[in-house]
């Protein structure tokens, strides 16, 4: 898995609408929380996606953006996004090329590790976490990123 301080590899993948999106596109709007998850509609992944959704107001206030990646098709992502009203894009990595670039391919090449990266505008990884079964650790990771970036008044 890529570590803090490393440069995040550039990629282009189709989103849930079928449109190609690149890391550079997302970073042009600011710091990005890029999270990898095993599969749409599974209990842990649904809980993680909805937790990100529920933090969206705070995420936007901190000028962060969220992007999810898993190996399901754009069509599956579109259904998942619609069912759970997810306000952020989901990218389809059906050949697991980006998943492998970020070092989050599952053991023996099976599945996907649950990992979250905080990537700045210069494509540097500022923080990262991998916790396959402890979904709450990913939510805490995002809360911490929000807290550190929240504007002070």
C-alpha positions, 0 to 999 in steps of 0.5 A: 500500500502506498504510504504517507509522503509518496506521490499518488499515481495518476489514473483515469477511470469511468465514473458511475455515469460512464464518464472518464475521470482522472485524479488530476480532475478531482485534485483541481478542486482541492484535497481529495479523500480517495477510498477503495472498497471491495464491493457495492451493496455489501454490508461493510461497504454500504456502511462506509459509503453512507458514513461518507455521505453523512459527513458530506457537509463537514467534508465540503466545509473543509474544502475536501472531496470524496471519491470511491473506487471498487471493481464493480461496473459503472452501472452497479455504481450508479444503482448503489449511488442512487439507492443510498443517495451518495453525493460523491462519484464512484469510479469503476476499476474492473481490471483492478489496475488502479487498485494494484497501483495503490497497493490495495489488491487483496491477498493472493490477488483476490478482492480489494483491501479497504483503504483510504488516502488523503491526497493533496493538490501536488499528488502527495499522499498526506495520510493513509489508512488500511482497515479491512474490517474496521469500517469505523476507522475510515470514518474516523480518518475522514473526521480527522482530515475534516478537523485538520482542514476546517476553517477557523473563525 
